[in-house]
Amino acid sequence: MEIWDKYYTWFYDTNVWKNMQYHGIRTLKLPSDMWNYQEIIFDRGITHVVETGTRHGGSALFFADTLAARTQGGFVITVDIDAASNMIRKHERIKFLIGDSSSPKTAAKIFSLLPEERGPVFLILDSDHARDHVLRELESLVPYLRSGDYLVVEDSSVNGHPVRHNFGPGPWEAIDEFTKRYPGTLRRDSGRERKFGATSCPNGYHEKI
């Protein structure tokens, strides 16, 4: 096991990730991934973020603040099947949707909220991590992406990549299946993925071709 996978296994197995906050809001992310996300948003001129899996709302707030720091008029669309855990509820740069993020109907609703003349979108999938659910998300949402948009699939680290070996097929397997079914759709961004060594998203950083 490489040294960054050892570090990530420690981070995950000791539950550090379960006790993290962004501006007081619980945020279940690896800090180096979040740093990567804000770099991507600035480097690529991202104007809108689409997030599946709102949970407590910490990452939605992080993305909203990052977009605001670019002094752009963009906003975050965040989707969850249940709003019970959301600690934000209302924010001028966040649009909250309730629904199944893997549903084609939800995908259509999400992208109907974006302006036709939009800039690049950052899409991050972080809801149910079962392979079949993530694959449905990819098949519903990726067709709306344009060349220059960016995709991150969170928690592809489970099912032995390198944590939770008994999880069963998850995001990694969904990405693998999607790229086999639809070659020429996504390009893996390995340099960004491993920039800080450890990541919760191995094989999860992709550019839309």
C-alpha positions as a printed Julia matrix, in Angstrom:
209×3 Matrix{Float64}:
   0.0    0.0     0.0
   1.39   3.41   -0.99
   2.02   5.99    1.71
  -0.92   8.24    0.77
  -3.29   5.26    0.88
  -1.97   4.46    4.35
  -2.67   8.03    5.41
  -6.16   7.97    3.92
  -6.92   4.63    5.58
  -5.93   6.17    8.92
  -8.07   9.26    8.22
 -11.06   7.09    7.32
 -10.79   4.29    9.86
 -10.28   6.66   12.82
 -13.42   8.58   11.79
 -11.69  11.95   11.6
 -13.91  12.68    8.59
 -17.02  12.34   10.76
 -15.91  15.19   13.02
 -15.19  18.03   10.59
 -16.97  21.32   10.0
 -16.85  24.14    7.5
 -17.93  27.41    9.15
 -19.66  25.38   11.83
 -21.53  23.09    9.42
 -20.67  19.4     9.39
 -18.72  18.57    6.23
 -17.75  14.98    5.45
 -14.8   15.64    3.13
 -11.07  15.08    2.95
  -9.5   18.57    3.33
  -7.05  18.07    0.46
  -9.95  17.21   -1.86
 -11.74  20.4    -0.84
  -8.58  22.37   -1.58
  -8.49  20.7    -4.98
 -12.12  21.66   -5.62
 -11.56  25.36   -5.03
  -8.48  25.26   -7.27
 -10.52  23.6   -10.03
 -13.25  26.23   -9.69
 -10.75  29.07  -10.11
  -8.5   27.41  -12.7
 -11.38  26.45  -14.96
 -13.57  29.5   -14.48
 -16.41  27.44  -13.0
 -19.63  29.46  -12.69
 -22.03  26.84  -11.28
 -21.73  23.82   -9.01
 -24.15  20.87   -9.06
 -23.89  18.65   -5.98
 -25.77  15.45   -5.25
 -26.0   14.59   -1.57
 -26.6   17.77    0.46
 -26.61  16.07    3.87
 -25.72  18.78    6.43
 -25.02  21.44    3.8
 -21.38  22.14    4.68
 -19.98  21.4     1.25
 -22.76  23.38   -0.46
 -21.79  26.36    1.69
 -18.12  25.81    0.82
 -18.92  25.83   -2.9
 -21.15  28.91   -2.55
 -18.4   30.81   -0.74
 -15.84  29.76   -3.35
 -18.06  30.97   -6.2
 -18.64  34.24   -4.34
 -14.87  34.69   -3.97
 -14.63  34.66   -7.78
 -17.09  37.62   -7.81
 -19.22  35.72  -10.31
 -23.01  35.53  -10.38
 -23.14  31.74  -10.34
 -24.74  29.51   -7.75
 -24.85  26.0    -6.3
 -27.61  23.48   -6.96
 -27.59  20.76   -4.32
 -29.89  17.74   -4.32
 -30.87  15.31   -1.59
 -33.66  12.8    -1.16
 -34.21  14.04    2.42
 -33.72  17.56    3.82
 -33.86  16.53    7.48
 -30.13  16.93    8.14
 -29.66  20.19    6.23
 -28.44  22.92    8.61
 -28.6   25.82    6.13
 -32.07  25.78    4.55
 -31.72  29.17    2.86
 -28.8   30.88    1.13
 -28.71  33.4    -1.72
 -26.23  31.33   -3.72
 -27.64  27.86   -3.01
 -30.7   26.26   -4.6
 -31.9   23.24   -2.64
 -33.77  20.46   -4.46
 -35.47  17.43   -2.93
 -35.45  14.35   -5.12
 -33.69  11.23   -6.33
 -30.4   12.44   -7.83
 -30.27   9.39  -10.12
 -33.64  10.16  -11.72
 -33.74  11.56  -15.29
 -36.59  13.82  -14.1
 -34.36  15.3   -11.4
 -31.5   15.72  -13.85
 -33.76  17.65  -16.21
 -34.93  19.87  -13.33
 -31.36  20.59  -12.23
 -30.15  21.7   -15.62
 -33.32  23.67  -16.36
 -32.25  25.97  -13.5
 -28.96  26.83  -15.21
 -28.83  29.66  -17.75
 -28.46  28.65  -21.39
 -25.39  30.88  -21.71
 -23.76  29.38  -18.64
 -20.07  29.0   -17.99
 -18.36  25.75  -17.0
 -20.11  23.52  -14.44
 -18.53  21.55  -11.63
 -20.59  18.38  -10.99
 -19.89  16.41   -7.8
 -21.67  13.14   -6.98
 -21.81  12.39   -3.25
 -25.14  10.74   -2.46
 -25.83   6.99   -2.24
 -22.51   5.26   -2.96
 -23.86   1.95   -4.31
 -22.58   1.19   -7.8
 -26.01   0.98   -9.42
 -27.14   4.31   -7.96
 -23.95   6.11   -9.01
 -24.14   4.58  -12.47
 -27.73   5.87  -12.82
 -26.55   9.31  -11.69
 -23.81   9.29  -14.29
 -26.18   8.18  -17.05
 -28.76  10.82  -16.07
 -26.47  13.79  -15.43
 -23.37  13.48  -17.62
 -25.32  13.91  -20.9
 -26.13  17.47  -19.76
 -22.45  18.33  -19.35
 -20.61  20.28  -22.01
 -16.98  20.15  -23.07
 -14.99  21.97  -20.42
 -17.27  20.96  -17.54
 -15.75  18.98  -14.67
 -16.93  15.89  -12.78
 -15.9   14.5    -9.4
 -17.3   11.22   -8.06
 -16.83  11.12   -4.29
 -16.01   8.11   -2.07
 -14.68   5.88   -4.81
 -12.25   4.89   -2.06
 -14.71   2.31   -0.68
 -14.75  -1.38   -1.63
 -11.02  -1.67   -1.11
  -9.79   1.46   -2.91
  -8.33   1.42   -0.25
 -10.98   1.35    2.55
 -14.09  -0.7     3.47
 -13.16  -3.84    1.57
 -16.55  -5.43    2.31
 -18.62  -2.47    1.06
 -19.47  -4.12   -2.26
 -19.42  -2.48   -5.7
 -19.46   1.28   -5.28
 -18.52   4.53   -7.05
 -15.22   3.19   -8.46
 -17.04   0.32  -10.14
 -19.75   2.7   -11.41
 -17.16   4.99  -13.03
 -15.39   2.02  -14.53
 -18.62   0.69  -16.02
 -19.72   4.12  -17.3
 -16.45   4.82  -19.1
 -16.58   1.37  -20.72
 -20.16   1.92  -21.9
 -19.54   5.46  -23.13
 -15.95   5.76  -24.33
 -14.83   9.23  -25.36
 -17.2   10.94  -22.91
 -14.89  11.58  -19.95
 -11.14  12.01  -19.53
  -9.59  11.0   -16.22
  -7.6   13.82  -14.62
  -4.97  11.73  -12.85
  -2.69  14.69  -12.14
  -5.39  16.57  -10.25
  -6.5   13.38   -8.51
  -3.1   12.72   -6.98
  -1.89  16.31   -6.59
  -2.0   16.12   -2.78
  -1.32  12.38   -2.54
  -4.32  11.15   -0.58
  -7.84  11.43   -2.0
 -11.29  10.09   -1.23
 -11.95  10.07   -4.99
  -9.48   7.69   -6.68
 -10.48   7.38  -10.34
 -13.04  10.08   -9.53
 -11.64  13.25  -11.14
 -12.77  13.66  -14.75
 -13.04  16.27  -17.48
 -15.95  16.26  -19.9
 -14.56  15.81  -23.4
